[in-house]
Amino acid sequence: MIRILHLSDPHFGASDPLVASAFLAEAETLAPDVTILSGDLTMRARRAELAEAKAFVERLPRPRLIIPGNHDIPALNQPFHRFFAPFKRYRQTFGANIEPIHTAPGLHVATVNSAKPFGLHADWSVGRLTHDGLYRLDQRLSGAPGTFRVLTLHHPLLAPVGHRRDVVQPLDDLLELLAKHRVDLVLCGHFHQSHLATIGQKQGWQCIVSQAATVCSTRLQGESQGFHLIRVMDDFIEIDRHVFHGDAFESDATFAFTRGESGWTSADLATRHETNRIA
């Protein structure tokens, strides 16, 4: 079994220290094989915020994989840094590579940067993938046959019902790439709302999308802080949704998925137990 701890959007500069401490205490008990943080570590990429984020990241279970989000770029009141060195402070804090890769027996995790400092659109917070970014991702997803393949980016692929904000673009190009490489799981955040579903039916391969809530920010969107714990068991996956309640995190729901010839579909939790009983 592979255990993946997925968290997102801590937003230091607008975070709750009690919730952050509660998460770190819970994370110590989970023993993940890899911890993945899908962006927005800060509010405005201020140095004090980055220092807080660094201290938090250093306490996450190892190995860990961290990527930036749109809030990890300096704000518009710092135009030089935003437009000419958008990730300089992030790189100084977390390392030069903003699209890291993690490989382990049976597991391959690739990342792509979807955060842009500017663009020819009204909402600059919307995720955009460049042609070069998609090309790099294509290369990173090649090889590693027989492994469980994961993509991590900051911006979401799915919008909750009634949500007015846009998903990452160009979505169709990304879905074609996910189908080409038979990617199993996509991890992202940004909306501060937990969402677990599949995507890609039109492309002929469905992958699971894990969109995590904010792990410790005070900028809530109709639900408490939370994170996901993912358990991969060959052709079966269970994802525990954890939410902050009172003074601690607790699991409030488990979602199951099974893999077939055309990818992943939602499954009843009894499916795993019935399969194990027959075997």
N, C-alpha and C positions, 0 to 999 in steps of 0.2 A: 504494500500500500504506500502511496505517496500522499503526504499531507502538506497542503499549501495554505499559508496564512495570508489573507488578502485584506489590506486596509487602504484607506485613501483619505485625502483632504483633511489633514490635521489642522492646517491653517494657523500656525503659530503667529501670534499677533492678534488673533481672535479665537483663542482656544481656552478650554476650561482645564486648569491644571489638575483638578481632582479627577476628572474623567480620563485625562491622559495617564495619570498614575494608576487608575483602576485598570486601564487597558494593559499597561506594561506588566502589572501583577498577574493579570489573566494570561497574557501571552507566555509568561514563563512556564505556565502549567501545560501548555498545548503541545510542546515539542514538535513544531513543524519541520519538514524537510527543507523548506525554503519560505522566507517571509518576503512578500512583495508589496511595496507601497506605490500606488499609482498616481502620484503627483499632488500638487498644491500643498506643499509643506509649509508655506508661509502665506501672509496676506499681500505683502508688497515687496518681498525680497530685500527687506531692510536687514542690515547686518545683525542687529539684536535678534530679529526673528529667525534668521538663519542659524545663529548660535543656539537658540532654543531648540530648533529643529534638529540640529546636529547632535545635541545631548540626548534627545529623544531617540533618534535613529541608532545611536551607539548602544542603546539598551534593548533594541529589538533582537529577537532570536536570530542567530546566524545559521546558514548563509542568508544574506538579504540582498534584495535588488530594489533600487530606488530610481524613480524617474521624476522629472519636473512637470509641473502643470502651468497653466497660464498665469496663475498668481505668483509663480516663482520668477517672473520677469518684473523688473522695476516698473513702477507706475508712470503715468503720463507726466507727472510733475518732475520726473527725472529723465527728460527726453534723450540726453546723450546716451545714458546707460541703456535705456529701453530700445532705442533704434540701432545703436552701433555696437553694443556689447550686452545683449539681452540676458545671456546666461553666464556672464563673467563671474558674478558673485556666487551663483549656484555651483559653478565648476570649482571655484576656490574653496568651497565648503565641502562638496561631496565628490569631487574628482572630475577630471576632464571629460570623461565619456558620459554623455547624456542619453545614450541609447545602448545600455549594457546588455549582455547576454549571460544567461546562466544555463549550464549543462550539468547533468548528473545522470547516473544510470537510469534509463527509462524516461528521462525528462529533458525537454529542450524548451527554454523560455527566451523569446526574442522580444525586443521593444522597439517602438517607433515614437518619435517626438511629434506630438500634434499641437503643441503650443506655439503660437506665432506672435511677435511683437506688434504687428500691424497687418493691414490687408484692405482690399477694396470691397469692404462690406461693412454694414452698420454695426454689427455686434462682433467686436474683435475677440471676445471670449470664446466664440465658436471654434471648435477644433478643425484644423486644416492639415491635410497630408499633401506634401509636395510630390512632384514627379520623382525627384531624387530620393525622397524619403520612402516612397513605395518601391523604388528600385533597390534601395539598401535592404528593405524588409524582405523583398523577394530573395535576395542573396542569403540573408540570415536564416530564412525558413527552409532553404534547400539543404539536402542531406539529412543526417540524423534519422535514418529509416527505422521504423518500429518503435519510435519514442512517442510519449505523450507530449503534444505540441501546444504551447501556450504563447499567446501574444499579449503584451501589456502596453497600454497607452493611457493617456489621461482622459481623453474625451469619450463620451458614451456612443454606443451604436444603436441604442434603443431609447426612445422617449416614453416615459410613463404616460398613461392615459390622461388626457387633458393638459399635458405639459406643453407650454408654448415655445420653449427654446429648441434650437436645432441640434441635431446629432452631428457627429464628425463627418466631414466631407473630404473627398468624394467617396461616399459610402459604397456605391456599386463597385467601384474599382477595388476597394479594400475587400469586399465580399468575394470578388472573383479571385483575389490572391489567397484568401483564406480557404476557398474551395480547392484551388490548385494544389495547395500544400497540405490539405486535410488537417487544418488546425482544429484542435479539440476544444480549446477554451480561450476566451478573451477576458482579460481583467481590465477594468476601467473605473472611473468615478465621476467627478465634476458636478453632478446634479444634487449631491448630498441626499440621495434617496436610494435605498436598496432595491435592486431589481434583478431577478434571475429568470432567464428565458433562453430560447434558442433562436437562431437567425440563420438565413442562407438557403431557405427552401428553393427559391428561384434559381440559385446557382448550382443546385444539385448536391450540396453538402451543408448540413446543419451543424453549427458549432454552438457551444454553450457560452452565454454572456453573463459574467458576474460583474454587476455594477454595484459598488459598495457605497454605503452612506458615509458621511464624515465620521471619522473615528473619535475626534475630541473637540471639534470646533463648536462655538456658540452660534454659528450661522446655520440654524436648522431649517429644514424645508418640510415641515409637517410630520416629522418623525424624529425619534431619538438618535443619538450617536450609535454607531454600530460597525461591525466588520463581518467577514465571512471566513469560515474554516472549511476547506475543500479536501475531501478524501477521495483519492483516485484508486479504484480497484479494477484494473483491466478494463472491461467494457461497461463498468458501472461506476457512477459518481454520486456521492452524497455531499451536499453543501449545507452546513449549519449556519443559519443567520443568527448572529449574536447582537443584542441590543443593550444599551445602558439603562438600568432600572434601579432607582434608589441610590445605592452607592457602589454598584458593581455591574459587570456585564453578565448576561445570561443568554442561553440559547432559547429562542422563542419559536423556531420553525426549522424543519429540515426538508430540503428539496432534493429529489433524486432524478437522475438521467441515465439512460442506457444507450449504448452505441450499436448501430446496425450498419448496413451497407451504404446508406446515404447520410450517415452521421448520427447525431445525438437527438434523442427525443425525451420528453418528460416521462417519468416512470413512477409507479407506485413503490413505496418503500418495501412493500411485501415482495416485490420482484426479486430483490437481492436475496432475501431470506428463503424464498421458494427455490431459487436457483441453487443456493448452497445446500438445501435439504435434499434435492434430487441428486446433486453431485456426490 
